[in-house]
Amino acid sequence: MQATRRAFVGAMGATTAVAAASRGAKDPTTSTDKVLFYVAAATPCDKNLRFDEAVYKDMLSYFKESGADGVVVLGTTGEYPSFSMAERKKIAETALKHRSGLSIMVGPGTANFPETIELSQHAATNGADGLLIIPPFYYKNPPLAGLTKYYSLIFEQVRIPINLYHIPGTSGVPITHELLHSLEQYPNLAGIKDSTGNAEGYAAFVKEFPKLNMRSGTGNNLKTAIENGMGAILMEGNLFTKQIAAVFAAHRQGKDIDAPLAKLKEAQQLMRPTGIGSFGPMKYALSLQMGTHQTYQRPPHPDVTDEQKAQIKAKIDELKQLA
């Protein structure tokens, strides 16, 4: 007899709670609180474009100390397509060994199911709390039956919570209501990350799937997410970790979240002219916040310019005054 979602999660929680506690992690599979803040973590590289393991460890500690509940490793902000299979395993292992009490969600997606399954199983074996899986992104707009088969192959071989990644502007393959309904038989279907920024579309996901975690991937839908008991996975969490964490803290304390949301918006507007929406400037700004050496992004993303560096240094000092 097929296990129900509740029975599955309960059984899995019994076996993972002890392990999660020993790692100091917040395990979303056993928590009743879906309103969790994950940073869509950048992946630092040194000047030779090799993964900078030492800085990555420091980043995880910084995010935890700044109030994040978890991180997504190797998502879009983590430049996952720019790393080899071997590198992706090393990056995931580094995060999972040095999680600093954070919940860890890994992005194992590729354009084919064998490698996606391999990376998913690797993450699960090494203690990941969940997965964020982008659809196979080379063939655009595949039929529902094909996508259902693709994800079913993964669900049948992976038991930790799986979230589907809705970012059609990049993948060219949207996550639809029909696709989610076609996968509801799997008890470890956890939810999605919606990175479209479409307010109406996001609200429709929340309404249609209240039992799943319809995580917002954009700041403009953050209030909707929190007010409807959903979480968020945010790129801007790299630079505005404390400000976003303050929004979630206010929610948990039963306070109005409008005030911390306004402070978050003020901080973002302050930094926006520096170009921090791209990887080079973002990583440079983060290095200044953390007090580490500069880290780099892989091509095709360009380096931060000297002009941007000067702007970022000045704005970081102003940002500190807003705290």
Secondary structure, DSSP 8 states (H G I E B T S, - for coil): ----HHHHHHHHHHHHHHHHHHHT---TTT-S----EEEE----B-TTS-B-HHHHHHHHHHHHHTT-SEEEESSTTTTGGGS-HHHHHHHHHHHHHS-TT-EEEE----SSHHHHHHHHHHHHHTT-SEEEE----SS-S--HHHHHHHHHHHHTT--S-EEEEE-HHHHS----HHHHHHTTTSTTEEEEEE-S--HHHHHHHHHH-TTSEEEE-SGGGHHHHHHTT--EEEGGGGT-HHHHHHHHHHHHTT--SHHHHHHHHHHHHHHGGGTTTSHHHHHHHHHHHHT----B--TTS----HHHHHHHHHHHHHHHHH-
